[in-house]
Amino acid sequence: MKGIREISGKVFPLDRDHVDTDQIIPKQFLKKIDRQGFGQFLFFHWRYDDDGELRKDFHLDDAKYAGASIIVGGENFGCGSSREHAPWALQDFGFEVVIAPSFADIFYNNCLKNGILPINLEHTEVETLLEKGLRADYSLTVNLEQQTVHDGEGFESTFEIDPYWKQMLLNGWDEISITLSYEEQIEQYEKTRQE
């Protein structure tokens, strides 16, 4: 994984509460275990009609949101069944940050483990971002080291993150990377054990 220090990007506003993991990536697309190729199925039933045509009432594919890397959602984002494919789909589509007033615990942890930064902000702050995000040119800057979110237009907030996960994201580490950082000690132990 690549490390995260500061992310500046366009915002996609998803003003919906209780967005569940089956809405993020429907179950029929969970047939692979590698992390690539899921972005095309992100929010599939909201994006496409029964004929496979893009819906006009869901704006993720609108030109004004092309390249968006920050998604702002409502309460209880990522609820529903546990599936790592949900953050994989968001990441494969290009999202690096998810901002919401609250998250389902498993989804929140799956984001952290897969290199997506989930940020809890106050409900009123999220409402402000959702409203501003309706503009085509609205962007945010997220600084993980300073734990800040700002837009250069007067909006600024701070967020909390567990120090362990902060270091993991800053360094682009996953749990396997942590284990491999002890490779020398593991090899020494294995030699001793064999003797």
C-alpha positions as CSV (number, residue, x, y, z in Angstrom):
1,M,0.0,0.0,0.0
2,K,1.1,3.5,-0.5
3,G,1.5,5.8,2.5
4,I,-1.0,8.6,3.1
5,R,0.2,12.0,4.2
6,E,-2.0,14.6,2.5
7,I,-4.8,14.1,0.1
8,S,-6.3,16.9,-1.9
9,G,-9.2,15.9,-4.1
10,K,-12.6,16.6,-5.5
11,V,-15.6,15.6,-3.3
12,F,-18.5,13.4,-4.3
13,P,-21.5,14.0,-2.0
14,L,-23.6,10.9,-1.2
15,D,-26.4,12.3,1.0
16,R,-27.8,9.0,2.1
17,D,-27.8,7.4,5.6
18,H,-27.3,3.7,6.2
19,V,-25.4,3.0,3.0
20,D,-24.8,-0.7,3.3
21,T,-22.1,-2.9,1.9
22,D,-24.4,-4.6,-0.6
23,Q,-25.3,-1.1,-2.0
24,I,-21.6,-0.3,-2.2
25,I,-20.7,-3.6,-4.0
26,P,-23.6,-6.1,-4.6
27,K,-23.1,-9.7,-3.7
28,Q,-23.1,-11.0,-7.3
29,F,-19.8,-9.3,-7.9
30,L,-17.9,-10.9,-5.0
31,K,-16.5,-13.8,-7.0
32,K,-12.9,-12.7,-7.0
33,I,-10.4,-12.4,-4.1
34,D,-7.9,-10.0,-5.7
35,R,-8.5,-6.3,-5.1
36,Q,-8.8,-5.1,-8.7
37,G,-11.7,-4.5,-11.0
38,F,-14.4,-3.8,-8.4
39,G,-14.7,-0.1,-9.1
40,Q,-16.9,-0.6,-12.2
41,F,-19.5,-2.3,-9.9
42,L,-19.5,0.4,-7.2
43,F,-23.0,1.4,-6.3
44,F,-24.1,-0.8,-9.2
45,H,-27.9,-0.7,-8.6
46,W,-27.9,3.0,-8.0
47,R,-25.7,3.8,-11.1
48,Y,-27.3,1.4,-13.6
49,D,-30.9,0.6,-14.7
50,D,-32.1,-2.9,-15.6
51,D,-30.8,-2.5,-19.1
52,G,-27.3,-1.6,-17.9
53,E,-27.7,2.1,-18.8
54,L,-26.4,4.8,-16.5
55,R,-29.2,6.3,-14.4
56,K,-29.8,10.0,-14.6
57,D,-30.8,10.3,-10.9
58,F,-27.4,9.1,-9.5
59,H,-24.6,11.5,-10.2
60,L,-21.4,9.5,-9.6
61,D,-20.7,9.3,-13.3
62,D,-21.4,13.0,-14.0
63,A,-18.5,14.8,-15.6
64,K,-18.3,17.2,-12.7
65,Y,-17.4,14.4,-10.3
66,A,-14.9,12.8,-12.6
67,G,-11.7,11.9,-10.6
68,A,-13.3,12.5,-7.2
69,S,-11.1,11.0,-4.5
70,I,-13.1,11.9,-1.4
71,I,-16.6,10.7,-0.7
72,V,-18.8,12.3,1.9
73,G,-21.7,10.2,3.2
74,G,-24.4,10.0,5.8
75,E,-24.8,8.3,9.1
76,N,-23.9,4.6,9.6
77,F,-21.9,4.4,6.4
78,G,-20.8,0.9,5.5
79,C,-23.4,-1.0,7.5
80,G,-24.7,-4.5,6.6
81,S,-22.7,-7.6,5.9
82,S,-18.9,-7.8,6.5
83,R,-17.1,-7.7,3.1
84,E,-13.7,-6.4,2.4
85,H,-14.9,-5.9,-1.2
86,A,-16.7,-2.7,-0.2
87,P,-13.5,-0.7,0.5
88,W,-11.8,-2.5,-2.5
89,A,-14.6,-1.2,-4.8
90,L,-14.3,2.4,-3.4
91,Q,-10.5,2.3,-3.7
92,D,-10.6,0.8,-7.2
93,F,-12.9,3.6,-8.3
94,G,-10.5,6.1,-7.0
95,F,-11.7,7.1,-3.5
96,E,-9.0,7.5,-0.9
97,V,-11.0,9.1,1.9
98,V,-14.5,8.5,3.2
99,I,-16.1,11.2,5.5
100,A,-19.2,10.5,7.5
101,P,-20.8,11.2,10.9
102,S,-20.6,7.5,11.8
103,F,-19.5,4.2,10.3
104,A,-20.3,0.6,10.8
105,D,-17.3,-0.8,12.9
106,I,-16.4,-3.6,10.5
107,F,-16.4,-1.3,7.4
108,Y,-14.4,1.3,9.3
109,N,-11.7,-1.2,10.2
110,N,-11.7,-2.8,6.7
111,C,-11.0,0.7,5.3
112,L,-8.1,1.2,7.6
113,K,-6.7,-2.2,6.7
114,N,-6.9,-1.5,3.0
115,G,-5.4,1.9,2.9
116,I,-8.6,4.1,2.8
117,L,-8.9,6.8,5.4
118,P,-12.3,6.9,7.1
119,I,-13.0,10.2,8.9
120,N,-15.7,10.8,11.5
121,L,-16.9,14.4,11.5
122,E,-19.8,16.1,13.3
123,H,-23.2,15.8,11.7
124,T,-23.4,19.5,11.1
125,E,-19.9,19.5,9.5
126,V,-20.9,16.7,7.2
127,E,-24.1,18.5,6.2
128,T,-21.9,21.5,5.2
129,L,-19.6,19.3,3.1
130,L,-22.6,17.6,1.4
131,E,-24.1,21.0,0.5
132,K,-20.8,22.4,-0.8
133,G,-20.1,19.1,-2.6
134,L,-23.0,19.8,-5.0
135,R,-20.7,22.3,-6.7
136,A,-18.6,20.9,-9.6
137,D,-15.3,22.4,-8.4
138,Y,-15.5,21.6,-4.7
139,S,-12.4,20.0,-3.2
140,L,-11.0,19.2,0.2
141,T,-7.5,18.7,1.6
142,V,-7.1,16.0,4.2
143,N,-3.8,16.0,6.2
144,L,-3.3,12.8,8.1
145,E,-0.3,14.0,10.0
146,Q,-2.1,17.0,11.4
147,Q,-5.5,15.2,11.4
148,T,-7.2,18.1,9.7
149,V,-9.7,18.6,6.9
150,H,-10.1,22.0,5.2
151,D,-11.4,23.4,1.9
152,G,-9.5,26.7,1.7
153,E,-12.8,28.5,1.8
154,G,-13.1,28.8,5.6
155,F,-14.1,25.2,6.4
156,E,-11.7,23.5,8.7
157,S,-12.1,20.6,11.1
158,T,-10.0,18.0,13.0
159,F,-10.6,14.3,13.3
160,E,-9.5,11.5,15.6
161,I,-7.7,8.4,14.6
162,D,-6.1,5.6,16.6
163,P,-2.3,6.2,16.7
164,Y,-1.6,2.6,15.6
165,W,-3.7,3.1,12.4
166,K,-2.3,6.5,11.8
167,Q,1.2,5.1,11.7
168,M,0.0,2.2,9.5
169,L,-1.6,4.6,7.0
170,L,1.3,7.1,7.1
171,N,3.8,4.4,6.3
172,G,1.6,2.4,3.9
173,W,1.9,-0.7,6.1
174,D,-0.6,-3.5,6.4
175,E,-0.4,-6.2,9.0
176,I,1.8,-8.4,6.9
177,S,4.3,-5.6,6.5
178,I,4.4,-5.3,10.3
179,T,5.1,-9.1,10.6
180,L,7.8,-8.9,7.9
181,S,9.5,-6.0,9.8
182,Y,10.5,-8.7,12.3
183,E,11.8,-11.1,9.7
184,E,15.3,-11.2,11.2
185,Q,14.0,-12.1,14.6
186,I,11.6,-14.7,13.1
187,E,14.5,-16.3,11.2
188,Q,16.6,-16.3,14.4
189,Y,13.8,-17.9,16.3
190,E,13.3,-20.6,13.6
191,K,17.0,-21.5,13.8
192,T,16.9,-21.8,17.6
193,R,13.8,-23.8,17.4
194,Q,15.3,-26.3,14.9
195,E,18.3,-26.8,17.1
